[in-house]
Amino acid sequence: MRRYGSGTGGAALNARIRPAALLLLLAAAPLAQADAPAPDLTGSVGLMHRRLTERNALGGKLLTETGPMLQVQLEATRPLPDGAALAARAHLAAGDIDYDGRTQGGVPLATTTRQYEGGVDVLWRPHEPAAWGEAWLSLGWLANRRLIRGTPIAGGLDELSSATLAGVRWRSPAFTPAAGWTSRVEVEARTSLSHQLRVDYYGLLDRSRFEGARKQLWTLRLQAAPTDSPWQWGLEWSLLRQPASKAVPVSRGGMLLPGTTVRQPELTSSDLVLRVGRRF
């Protein structure tokens, strides 16, 4: 992607908050029913390591962003009278990570990217748990903001991605890996139903808004808790893949610039999270 402009801050996520609010409202009514069992609420804090890579059409590496981020997550689950269950999950993550790439002229460029991420999911388990585990369906919203800081030889960029996701989750039956401990494994697969991008060049060019490529997101979780303890530990690995988006024209002052386009290149992002949480 062409990189221009400069800037910092995280307030732009608010511009995409409506899908998250709608999903929370959809989940709130069943979770709050007075005649249903009290929801199981879990809060957690995680230390996450992210590695994001963009590649060109030939598979060559354009840039890599790596570094630690802090993540917080809340999940509420309520059993329903027929053995089904409904859950709502929300998370926020942020951190400054290293950027290793090149300018448009091919000059090596090292700077910092401030990344923000927020997401909300509503999950539904249509049947009671079976001997093989639990099957869940999900609908969610995920927003990612990347603020690439400028340097003396190149400007920065403000990129905001917002996607609606649908997916499935399998949760294993509880098992005992060691005396005094209970564990579960989860596997989740999601794909985007819609994906919108906004790129801000901070006055050098007009802001671009265009459709992003389809996201594919896979997650593997291992959760473990001491028997009869509200505390639990989690290890999570996730992989996001998306092909390059279509190129769109770029303008300045409302006038199209001949031969100048912008696109989001092929992108891969992997996260490894160590999490500690507590049930309430």
C-alpha contacts under 8 A as a table, 3 or more apart, distances in Angstrom:
res1	aa1	res2	aa2	distance
1	M	262	V	6.01
1	M	263	R	5.40
1	M	264	Q	5.24
1	M	265	P	5.93
2	R	104	Q	7.20
2	R	262	V	6.06
2	R	263	R	7.61
3	R	103	T	7.88
3	R	104	Q	7.90
3	R	154	A	7.96
3	R	155	G	6.80
3	R	156	G	6.13
3	R	157	L	5.65
3	R	201	Y	7.83
4	Y	154	A	7.35
4	Y	155	G	4.90
4	Y	156	G	5.20
4	Y	157	L	5.28
4	Y	201	Y	5.16
4	Y	202	Y	7.81
4	Y	204	L	7.14
5	G	150	G	7.17
5	G	155	G	4.81
5	G	156	G	4.66
5	G	157	L	5.11
5	G	158	D	7.61
5	G	200	D	7.26
5	G	201	Y	4.18
5	G	202	Y	4.86
5	G	203	G	7.12
5	G	204	L	6.30
6	S	147	L	7.87
6	S	148	I	7.21
6	S	149	R	5.90
6	S	150	G	5.40
6	S	155	G	5.61
6	S	156	G	4.13
6	S	157	L	5.44
6	S	158	D	7.14
6	S	201	Y	6.97
6	S	202	Y	6.22
7	G	147	L	6.72
7	G	148	I	7.77
7	G	149	R	6.65
7	G	150	G	7.88
7	G	156	G	7.00
7	G	157	L	7.14
7	G	158	D	6.84
7	G	202	Y	7.40
8	T	114	R	7.68
8	T	147	L	6.07
8	T	149	R	7.55
8	T	158	D	7.96
9	G	12	A	7.79
9	G	147	L	7.85
10	G	13	L	6.39
10	G	116	Y	6.84
10	G	145	R	7.68
11	A	14	N	5.85
12	A	15	A	5.52
12	A	16	R	7.67
12	A	160	L	7.94
13	L	16	R	5.56
13	L	17	I	6.62
13	L	118	G	7.97
13	L	143	A	7.15
13	L	145	R	7.35
13	L	160	L	7.79
14	N	17	I	5.04
15	A	18	R	7.73
16	R	19	P	6.89
16	R	20	A	7.94
16	R	143	A	7.53
16	R	162	S	6.95
17	I	20	A	5.36
17	I	21	A	6.33
18	R	21	A	5.06
18	R	22	L	6.20
19	P	22	L	5.15
19	P	23	L	6.29
19	P	141	W	6.47
20	A	23	L	5.21
20	A	24	L	6.27
20	A	119	G	7.24
20	A	120	V	5.63
20	A	140	G	7.74
20	A	141	W	6.07
21	A	24	L	5.13
21	A	25	L	6.25
22	L	25	L	5.11
22	L	26	L	6.29
23	L	26	L	5.08
23	L	27	A	6.40
23	L	120	V	7.10
23	L	121	D	7.00
23	L	122	V	6.46
23	L	140	G	7.23
24	L	27	A	5.17
24	L	28	A	5.91
24	L	88	A	7.21
24	L	120	V	7.50
24	L	122	V	7.43
25	L	28	A	5.03
25	L	29	A	6.98
26	L	29	A	6.63
26	L	122	V	7.90
27	A	30	P	6.15
27	A	31	L	6.29
27	A	86	L	7.53
27	A	87	A	7.27
27	A	88	A	6.28
27	A	122	V	6.32
28	A	31	L	5.16
28	A	32	A	5.97
29	A	32	A	5.27
29	A	33	Q	6.42
30	P	33	Q	5.36
30	P	86	L	7.57
31	L	39	P	6.67
31	L	77	T	7.62
31	L	78	R	5.96
31	L	86	L	7.22
31	L	87	A	7.76
32	A	36	A	7.96
33	Q	36	A	5.61
34	A	37	P	7.95
36	A	78	R	7.74
36	A	79	P	7.41
36	A	80	L	6.64
36	A	81	P	7.10
37	P	78	R	6.75
37	P	79	P	6.65
37	P	80	L	7.81
38	A	78	R	6.64
39	P	76	A	5.98
39	P	77	T	5.22
39	P	78	R	4.33
39	P	79	P	7.42
40	D	76	A	5.48
40	D	77	T	5.06
40	D	78	R	6.25
40	D	279	R	7.11
40	D	280	F	6.88
41	L	74	L	7.33
41	L	75	E	5.81
41	L	76	A	4.39
41	L	77	T	6.55
41	L	279	R	5.71
41	L	280	F	5.33
42	T	74	L	5.79
42	T	75	E	5.33
42	T	76	A	6.43
42	T	277	G	6.67
42	T	278	R	5.56
42	T	279	R	4.33
42	T	280	F	6.06
43	G	72	V	7.61
43	G	73	Q	5.77
43	G	74	L	4.52
43	G	75	E	6.57
43	G	277	G	5.43
43	G	278	R	5.63
43	G	279	R	6.65
43	G	280	F	7.95
44	S	72	V	5.78
44	S	73	Q	5.27
44	S	74	L	6.54
44	S	275	R	6.46
44	S	276	V	5.50
44	S	277	G	3.78
44	S	278	R	6.38
45	V	70	L	7.57
45	V	71	Q	5.80
45	V	72	V	4.54
45	V	73	Q	6.49
45	V	275	R	5.63
45	V	276	V	5.70
45	V	277	G	6.34
46	G	70	L	6.04
46	G	71	Q	4.94
46	G	72	V	6.18
46	G	273	V	6.05
46	G	274	L	5.40
46	G	275	R	3.98
46	G	276	V	6.35
47	L	68	P	6.98
47	L	69	M	6.18
47	L	70	L	5.05
47	L	71	Q	6.25
47	L	273	V	5.61
47	L	274	L	5.48
47	L	275	R	6.47
48	M	68	P	5.53
48	M	69	M	5.03
48	M	70	L	5.97
48	M	71	Q	6.74
48	M	271	D	6.44
48	M	272	L	5.54
48	M	273	V	4.23
48	M	274	L	6.53
49	H	66	T	7.32
49	H	67	G	5.57
49	H	68	P	4.40
49	H	69	M	6.13
49	H	271	D	5.58
49	H	272	L	5.32
49	H	273	V	6.50
50	R	65	E	7.64
50	R	66	T	5.50
50	R	67	G	5.66
50	R	68	P	6.28
50	R	69	M	7.20
50	R	269	S	6.99
50	R	270	S	5.80
50	R	271	D	4.57
50	R	272	L	6.77
51	R	64	T	7.00
51	R	65	E	5.67
51	R	66	T	4.44
51	R	67	G	6.90
51	R	269	S	5.59
51	R	270	S	5.38
51	R	271	D	6.58
52	L	64	T	5.58
52	L	65	E	5.00
52	L	66	T	6.40
52	L	267	L	7.21
52	L	268	T	5.70
52	L	269	S	4.17
52	L	270	S	6.52
53	T	61	K	7.18
53	T	62	L	7.50
53	T	63	L	5.78
53	T	64	T	4.51
53	T	65	E	6.49
53	T	267	L	5.74
53	T	268	T	5.27
53	T	269	S	6.33
54	E	61	K	6.14
54	E	62	L	5.44
54	E	63	L	5.48
54	E	64	T	6.66
54	E	265	P	5.92
54	E	266	E	5.55
54	E	267	L	4.58
54	E	268	T	6.56
55	R	58	L	7.73
55	R	59	G	5.40
55	R	60	G	5.30
55	R	61	K	4.47
55	R	62	L	5.07
55	R	63	L	7.26
55	R	265	P	6.08
55	R	266	E	5.35
55	R	267	L	6.60
56	N	59	G	5.31
56	N	60	G	5.39
56	N	61	K	6.55
56	N	62	L	6.39
56	N	265	P	6.16
56	N	266	E	6.67
57	A	60	G	7.40
57	A	265	P	7.84
57	A	266	E	7.68
61	K	64	T	7.71
62	L	101	G	5.89
62	L	102	R	6.84
63	L	99	Y	7.09
63	L	100	D	5.51
63	L	101	G	4.04
63	L	102	R	6.95
64	T	99	Y	5.93
64	T	100	D	5.25
64	T	101	G	6.37
65	E	97	I	6.29
65	E	98	D	5.35
65	E	99	Y	4.52
65	E	100	D	6.31
65	E	113	T	7.32
66	T	97	I	5.43
66	T	98	D	5.32
66	T	99	Y	6.88
67	G	95	G	7.95
67	G	96	D	7.21
67	G	97	I	4.39
67	G	98	D	6.03
68	P	95	G	6.47
68	P	96	D	7.43
68	P	97	I	6.48
69	M	93	A	6.46
69	M	94	A	5.36
69	M	95	G	4.32
69	M	96	D	7.13
69	M	97	I	7.71
70	L	93	A	5.46
70	L	94	A	5.65
70	L	95	G	6.35
71	Q	91	H	7.01
71	Q	92	L	5.65
71	Q	93	A	4.17
71	Q	94	A	6.78
72	V	91	H	5.60
72	V	92	L	5.49
72	V	93	A	6.49
73	Q	89	R	7.33
73	Q	90	A	5.72
73	Q	91	H	4.22
73	Q	92	L	6.59
74	L	89	R	5.75
74	L	90	A	5.42
74	L	91	H	6.44
75	E	87	A	6.99
75	E	88	A	5.66
75	E	89	R	4.29
75	E	90	A	6.51
76	A	87	A	5.44
76	A	88	A	5.36
76	A	89	R	6.55
77	T	85	A	6.99
77	T	86	L	5.80
77	T	87	A	4.17
77	T	88	A	6.63
78	R	85	A	5.63
78	R	86	L	5.46
78	R	87	A	6.26
79	P	83	G	6.64
79	P	84	A	6.07
79	P	85	A	4.22
79	P	86	L	6.50
80	L	83	G	5.71
80	L	84	A	5.10
80	L	85	A	5.02
80	L	86	L	7.18
81	P	84	A	7.05
82	D	127	H	7.82
82	D	128	E	7.75
83	G	126	P	7.89
83	G	127	H	5.87
83	G	128	E	4.40
83	G	129	P	7.89
84	A	124	W	7.58
84	A	125	R	5.30
84	A	126	P	4.87
84	A	127	H	4.70
84	A	128	E	5.21
85	A	124	W	5.93
85	A	125	R	4.99
85	A	126	P	6.81
85	A	127	H	7.71
85	A	128	E	7.71
86	L	122	V	7.53
86	L	123	L	5.80
86	L	124	W	4.65
86	L	125	R	6.26
87	A	122	V	5.86
87	A	123	L	4.97
87	A	124	W	6.37
88	A	120	V	7.42
88	A	121	D	5.76
88	A	122	V	4.62
88	A	123	L	6.18
89	R	120	V	5.65
89	R	121	D	5.10
89	R	122	V	6.48
89	R	123	L	7.98
90	A	118	G	7.59
90	A	119	G	5.59
90	A	120	V	4.36
90	A	121	D	6.42
91	H	118	G	5.69
91	H	119	G	5.41
91	H	120	V	6.69
92	L	116	Y	7.62
92	L	117	E	5.67
92	L	118	G	4.50
92	L	119	G	6.71
93	A	115	Q	7.99
93	A	116	Y	5.77
93	A	117	E	5.02
93	A	118	G	6.47
94	A	114	R	7.40
94	A	115	Q	5.52
94	A	116	Y	4.47
94	A	117	E	6.33
95	G	114	R	5.78
95	G	115	Q	5.59
95	G	116	Y	6.90
96	D	112	T	6.45
96	D	113	T	5.66
96	D	114	R	4.33
96	D	115	Q	6.30
97	I	112	T	5.71
97	I	113	T	5.39
97	I	114	R	6.34
97	I	115	Q	7.47
98	D	110	A	7.51
98	D	111	T	6.29
98	D	112	T	4.76
98	D	113	T	6.25
99	Y	109	L	7.86
99	Y	110	A	5.58
99	Y	111	T	5.07
99	Y	112	T	5.06
99	Y	113	T	6.02
99	Y	148	I	7.88
100	D	108	P	7.69
100	D	109	L	6.07
100	D	110	A	4.82
100	D	111	T	6.82
101	G	108	P	5.99
101	G	109	L	5.11
101	G	110	A	6.37
102	R	105	G	7.59
102	R	106	G	5.28
102	R	107	V	5.22
102	R	108	P	4.35
102	R	109	L	4.74
102	R	110	A	7.90
103	T	106	G	5.15
103	T	107	V	5.22
103	T	108	P	6.49
103	T	109	L	6.21
103	T	154	A	6.83
104	Q	107	V	7.50
111	T	148	I	7.51
111	T	149	R	6.39
111	T	150	G	7.34
111	T	151	T	7.03
112	T	148	I	6.18
112	T	149	R	5.78
113	T	146	R	6.29
113	T	147	L	5.35
113	T	148	I	4.39
113	T	149	R	6.09
114	R	146	R	5.87
114	R	147	L	5.04
114	R	148	I	6.57
114	R	149	R	7.85
115	Q	144	N	7.22
115	Q	145	R	5.62
115	Q	146	R	4.71
115	Q	147	L	6.37
116	Y	144	N	5.79
116	Y	145	R	5.06
116	Y	146	R	6.69
117	E	142	L	7.45
117	E	143	A	5.64
117	E	144	N	4.52
117	E	145	R	6.36
118	G	142	L	5.97
118	G	143	A	5.34
118	G	144	N	6.72
119	G	140	G	7.20
119	G	141	W	5.48
119	G	142	L	4.36
119	G	143	A	6.24
120	V	140	G	5.51
120	V	141	W	5.42
120	V	142	L	6.77
121	D	138	S	6.56
121	D	139	L	5.67
121	D	140	G	3.99
121	D	141	W	6.45
122	V	138	S	5.64
122	V	139	L	5.46
122	V	140	G	6.15
123	L	136	W	6.30
123	L	137	L	5.53
123	L	138	S	4.29
123	L	139	L	6.58
124	W	136	W	5.41
124	W	137	L	5.24
124	W	138	S	6.37
125	R	128	E	7.38
125	R	134	E	7.33
125	R	135	A	6.03
125	R	136	W	4.43
125	R	137	L	6.44
126	P	135	A	7.70
126	P	136	W	7.11
127	H	134	E	7.92
127	H	135	A	7.76
128	E	134	E	7.38
129	P	132	W	7.96
129	P	133	G	5.71
129	P	134	E	4.94
129	P	135	A	7.90
130	A	133	G	5.17
130	A	134	E	6.34
131	A	173	P	7.03
132	W	172	S	6.72
132	W	173	P	6.71
133	G	170	W	7.00
133	G	171	R	5.57
133	G	172	S	4.41
133	G	173	P	4.79
134	E	170	W	5.63
134	E	171	R	5.03
134	E	172	S	6.46
134	E	173	P	7.49
135	A	168	V	7.23
135	A	169	R	5.88
135	A	170	W	4.86
135	A	171	R	6.67
136	W	168	V	5.59
136	W	169	R	4.93
136	W	170	W	6.36
137	L	166	A	7.73
137	L	167	G	5.95
137	L	168	V	4.61
137	L	169	R	6.39
138	S	165	L	7.97
138	S	166	A	5.56
138	S	167	G	5.07
138	S	168	V	5.90
138	S	169	R	7.56
139	L	164	T	7.49
139	L	165	L	5.73
139	L	166	A	4.54
139	L	167	G	6.57
140	G	164	T	5.73
140	G	165	L	4.96
140	G	166	A	6.31
141	W	162	S	7.36
141	W	163	A	5.73
141	W	164	T	4.52
141	W	165	L	5.90
142	L	162	S	5.85
142	L	163	A	5.32
142	L	164	T	6.47
142	L	165	L	7.39
143	A	160	L	7.22
143	A	161	S	5.51
143	A	162	S	4.40
143	A	163	A	6.42
144	N	160	L	5.84
144	N	161	S	5.13
144	N	162	S	6.62
145	R	158	D	7.32
145	R	159	E	5.68
145	R	160	L	4.45
145	R	161	S	6.32
146	R	157	L	7.74
146	R	158	D	5.89
146	R	159	E	5.22
146	R	160	L	6.55
147	L	156	G	7.29
147	L	157	L	5.87
147	L	158	D	4.68
147	L	159	E	6.57
148	I	156	G	4.86
148	I	157	L	5.05
148	I	158	D	6.45
149	R	155	G	7.12
149	R	156	G	4.62
149	R	157	L	6.90
150	G	153	I	7.98
150	G	154	A	5.74
150	G	155	G	4.10
150	G	156	G	3.93
150	G	157	L	7.59
151	T	154	A	5.18
151	T	155	G	6.02
151	T	156	G	7.38
152	P	155	G	7.64
156	G	201	Y	7.73
157	L	199	V	7.33
157	L	200	D	6.41
157	L	201	Y	5.85
157	L	202	Y	7.86
158	D	199	V	5.84
158	D	200	D	5.12
158	D	201	Y	6.83
159	E	197	L	7.17
159	E	198	R	5.81
159	E	199	V	4.62
159	E	200	D	6.44
160	L	197	L	5.72
160	L	198	R	5.14
160	L	199	V	6.51
161	S	195	H	7.09
161	S	196	Q	5.86
161	S	197	L	4.65
161	S	198	R	6.58
161	S	212	G	7.95
162	S	195	H	5.73
162	S	196	Q	5.34
162	S	197	L	6.53
163	A	192	S	6.15
163	A	193	L	7.31
163	A	194	S	5.47
163	A	195	H	4.21
163	A	196	Q	6.34
164	T	192	S	5.49
164	T	193	L	5.51
164	T	194	S	5.37
164	T	195	H	6.64
165	L	190	R	6.15
165	L	191	T	5.38
165	L	192	S	4.20
165	L	193	L	5.60
165	L	194	S	7.43
166	A	190	R	5.46
166	A	191	T	5.67
166	A	192	S	6.34
166	A	193	L	6.81
167	G	188	E	7.25
167	G	189	A	5.49
167	G	190	R	3.98
167	G	191	T	6.25
168	V	188	E	5.82
168	V	189	A	5.63
168	V	190	R	6.58
169	R	186	E	6.96
169	R	187	V	5.71
169	R	188	E	4.24
169	R	189	A	6.53
170	W	186	E	5.62
170	W	187	V	5.30
170	W	188	E	6.39
171	R	184	R	7.01
171	R	185	V	5.91
171	R	186	E	4.47
171	R	187	V	6.67
172	S	184	R	5.66
172	S	185	V	5.32
172	S	186	E	6.31
173	P	184	R	6.41
174	A	182	T	6.36
174	A	183	S	5.54
174	A	184	R	5.08
175	F	182	T	5.69
175	F	183	S	5.38
175	F	184	R	6.50
176	T	179	A	6.87
176	T	180	G	7.75
176	T	181	W	5.77
176	T	182	T	4.79
176	T	183	S	6.11
177	P	181	W	6.56
177	P	182	T	6.80
177	P	183	S	6.81
178	A	181	W	5.60
178	A	182	T	7.80
180	G	226	P	5.74
180	G	227	T	5.24
181	W	224	A	6.66
181	W	225	A	5.66
181	W	226	P	4.47
181	W	227	T	5.27
182	T	224	A	5.62
182	T	225	A	5.43
182	T	226	P	6.31
182	T	227	T	6.20
183	S	222	L	7.20
183	S	223	Q	5.39
183	S	224	A	4.22
183	S	225	A	6.44
184	R	222	L	6.01
184	R	223	Q	5.30
184	R	224	A	6.65
185	V	220	L	7.54
185	V	221	R	5.68
185	V	222	L	4.76
185	V	223	Q	6.41
186	E	219	T	7.95
186	E	220	L	5.85
186	E	221	R	4.98
186	E	222	L	6.56
187	V	218	W	7.61
187	V	219	T	5.80
187	V	220	L	4.77
187	V	221	R	6.49
188	E	218	W	5.78
188	E	219	T	5.06
188	E	220	L	6.57
189	A	216	Q	7.65
189	A	217	L	5.84
189	A	218	W	4.61
189	A	219	T	6.48
190	R	216	Q	6.03
190	R	217	L	5.13
190	R	218	W	6.47
191	T	214	R	7.09
191	T	215	K	5.55
191	T	216	Q	4.67
191	T	217	L	6.21
192	S	195	H	6.60
192	S	214	R	5.63
192	S	215	K	5.16
192	S	216	Q	6.80
193	L	214	R	7.51
194	S	214	R	7.39
195	H	211	E	5.98
195	H	212	G	5.06
195	H	213	A	6.72
195	H	214	R	6.78
195	H	215	K	7.76
196	Q	209	R	7.37
196	Q	210	F	6.04
196	Q	211	E	4.71
196	Q	212	G	5.27
197	L	209	R	5.66
197	L	210	F	5.44
197	L	211	E	6.01
197	L	212	G	5.82
198	R	207	R	7.25
198	R	208	S	5.68
198	R	209	R	4.51
198	R	210	F	6.72
199	V	207	R	5.82
199	V	208	S	5.08
199	V	209	R	6.46
200	D	206	D	7.43
200	D	207	R	4.79
200	D	208	S	6.61
201	Y	204	L	5.63
201	Y	205	L	5.60
201	Y	206	D	6.90
201	Y	207	R	6.27
202	Y	205	L	7.15
202	Y	207	R	7.80
203	G	206	D	6.57
204	L	252	R	7.37
205	L	250	V	7.33
205	L	251	S	6.14
205	L	252	R	4.74
205	L	253	G	7.39
206	D	250	V	7.15
206	D	251	S	5.55
206	D	252	R	5.12
206	D	253	G	6.48
206	D	254	G	7.14
208	S	250	V	7.05
210	F	248	V	7.34
211	E	245	S	7.25
211	E	246	K	7.79
212	G	244	A	7.95
212	G	245	S	5.23
212	G	246	K	7.58
212	G	264	Q	7.30
213	A	242	Q	6.11
213	A	243	P	5.95
213	A	244	A	6.21
213	A	245	S	4.80
213	A	246	K	7.72
214	R	242	Q	5.80
214	R	243	P	7.13
215	K	240	L	6.84
215	K	241	R	5.96
215	K	242	Q	4.82
215	K	243	P	7.96
216	Q	240	L	5.64
216	Q	241	R	5.27
216	Q	242	Q	6.27
217	L	238	S	7.08
217	L	239	L	5.71
217	L	240	L	4.41
217	L	241	R	6.54
218	W	238	S	5.52
218	W	239	L	5.33
218	W	240	L	6.57
219	T	236	E	7.11
219	T	237	W	5.75
219	T	238	S	4.19
219	T	239	L	6.54
220	L	236	E	5.74
220	L	237	W	5.32
220	L	238	S	6.29
221	R	234	G	6.98
221	R	235	L	5.82
221	R	236	E	4.40
221	R	237	W	6.54
222	L	234	G	5.62
222	L	235	L	5.26
222	L	236	E	6.39
223	Q	232	Q	7.02
223	Q	233	W	5.78
223	Q	234	G	4.40
223	Q	235	L	6.58
224	A	232	Q	5.69
224	A	233	W	5.28
224	A	234	G	6.32
225	A	229	S	6.85
225	A	230	P	7.71
225	A	231	W	6.16
225	A	232	Q	4.20
225	A	233	W	6.13
226	P	229	S	5.41
226	P	231	W	7.18
226	P	232	Q	7.00
229	S	232	Q	7.72
230	P	278	R	5.40
230	P	279	R	5.02
230	P	280	F	7.26
231	W	276	V	7.43
231	W	277	G	5.80
231	W	278	R	4.43
231	W	279	R	6.49
232	Q	276	V	5.93
232	Q	277	G	5.23
232	Q	278	R	6.02
232	Q	279	R	7.95
233	W	274	L	7.69
233	W	275	R	5.76
233	W	276	V	4.63
233	W	277	G	6.26
234	G	273	V	7.88
234	G	274	L	5.92
234	G	275	R	4.84
234	G	276	V	6.23
234	G	277	G	7.85
235	L	272	L	7.50
235	L	273	V	5.78
235	L	274	L	4.84
235	L	275	R	6.24
236	E	271	D	7.87
236	E	272	L	5.77
236	E	273	V	5.04
236	E	274	L	6.62
236	E	275	R	7.93
237	W	270	S	7.34
237	W	271	D	5.66
237	W	272	L	4.63
237	W	273	V	6.45
238	S	270	S	5.59
238	S	271	D	5.25
238	S	272	L	6.73
239	L	268	T	7.34
239	L	269	S	5.85
239	L	270	S	4.45
239	L	271	D	6.63
240	L	267	L	8.00
240	L	268	T	5.64
240	L	269	S	5.07
240	L	270	S	6.26
241	R	266	E	7.91
241	R	267	L	5.96
241	R	268	T	4.65
241	R	269	S	6.65
242	Q	266	E	5.93
242	Q	267	L	5.43
242	Q	268	T	6.61
243	P	265	P	6.98
243	P	266	E	4.34
243	P	267	L	6.39
244	A	263	R	7.18
244	A	264	Q	5.66
244	A	265	P	4.32
244	A	266	E	4.10
244	A	267	L	7.15
245	S	263	R	5.66
245	S	264	Q	5.36
245	S	265	P	6.50
245	S	266	E	7.55
246	K	263	R	6.02
246	K	264	Q	7.80
247	A	261	T	5.86
247	A	262	V	5.39
247	A	263	R	4.58
247	A	264	Q	7.91
248	V	261	T	5.26
248	V	262	V	5.53
248	V	263	R	6.53
249	P	256	L	6.81
249	P	257	L	7.38
249	P	259	G	7.99
249	P	260	T	6.16
249	P	261	T	4.41
249	P	262	V	6.51
250	V	256	L	5.86
250	V	257	L	5.95
250	V	260	T	5.85
250	V	261	T	5.22
250	V	262	V	6.55
251	S	254	G	5.70
251	S	255	M	5.07
251	S	256	L	4.06
251	S	257	L	5.30
252	R	255	M	5.32
252	R	256	L	6.50
252	R	257	L	6.95
257	L	260	T	5.59
264	Q	267	L	7.86
